């Protein structure tokens, strides 16, 4: 990206703090900013057919994009929530959209971020659809180090495609194996 692009992005950016439980985006809302995680843990979730929330994604790495849809002007398919207190960098959506018209560097970055998101979501789908519950949980512990101590078990359970009861039993069995 050119120095001018970086200057424009910086001018259109702000750091914002959200407390634990705060909603960043609601279903159907068109985001007004591209949001990057600085610190903390956030999750995307939807309400399933039974009226319960189901975690679709968990973000914990600094720099992860918290914008819920690939289309920048697309209504959000999920709620975005701060699972812990978080700090984020919010970049005005209009600035991003305008720069995407002229900046090859920003287009390359956007495409890279889309590919990372695609890979992340497909990795989750593969694990949830092809692995046994124990293997899903062990994968989670490896891929999301320390997150188990921050995210409530019910959110981890729905993220991994299991019930909270199944997750609780798995945790008990794993603790028993360690003893």
Long-range contacts (C-beta under 8 A, 24 or more apart in sequence): 1-103, 1-105, 1-106, 1-109, 2-103, 2-105, 5-99, 5-103, 5-105, 5-106, 8-95, 8-99, 9-91, 9-95, 9-96, 9-99, 9-106, 11-95, 12-91, 12-92, 12-94, 12-95, 12-96, 13-89, 13-90, 13-91, 13-92, 14-89, 14-90, 15-87, 15-88, 15-89, 15-90, 16-87, 16-88, 16-90, 17-85, 17-86, 17-87, 18-82, 18-85, 18-86, 18-87, 18-88, 19-82, 19-85, 20-82, 20-83, 20-84, 20-85, 21-81, 21-82, 22-81, 22-82, 23-79, 23-80, 23-81, 24-66, 24-80, 24-81, 24-82, 24-88, 25-66, 25-68, 25-76, 25-78, 25-79, 25-80, 26-76, 26-79, 27-75, 27-76, 27-77, 27-78, 27-79, 28-75, 28-76, 29-75, 29-76, 30-73, 30-74, 30-75, 30-76, 31-67, 31-68, 31-69, 31-72, 31-76, 31-93, 32-92, 32-93, 33-67, 33-90, 33-91, 33-92, 33-93, 34-65, 34-67, 34-72, 34-90, 34-91, 34-93, 34-96, 35-65, 35-66, 35-67, 35-80, 35-88, 35-89, 35-90, 35-91, 36-63, 36-64, 36-65, 36-66, 36-88, 36-89, 36-90, 36-91, 37-61, 37-62, 37-63, 37-64, 37-65, 37-66, 37-86, 37-88, 38-62, 38-86, 38-87, 38-88, 38-89, 39-86, 39-87, 40-82, 40-83, 40-84, 40-85, 40-86, 40-87, 41-82, 41-83, 41-84, 41-86, 41-147, 41-150, 41-151, 42-66, 42-80, 42-81, 42-82, 42-83, 42-86, 43-80, 43-81, 43-83, 43-151, 43-155, 43-159, 44-68, 44-78, 44-79, 44-80, 44-81, 45-78, 45-79, 45-81, 45-155, 45-158, 46-77, 46-78, 46-79, 52-158, 53-79, 53-158, 54-158, 55-155, 55-156, 55-158, 55-159, 56-159, 57-120, 57-121, 57-124, 57-159, 58-83, 58-144, 58-147, 58-151, 58-155, 58-159, 60-144, 60-146, 60-147, 60-150, 65-113, 65-117, 70-114, 70-117, 72-96, 72-97, 72-100, 73-97, 83-150, 83-151, 83-152, 83-155, 84-150, 124-159, 127-160, 128-160, 128-161, 129-161, 133-160, 133-162, 133-166, 133-167, 133-170, 134-170, 134-173, 134-174, 136-160, 136-161, 136-162, 137-167, 137-170, 137-171, 137-174
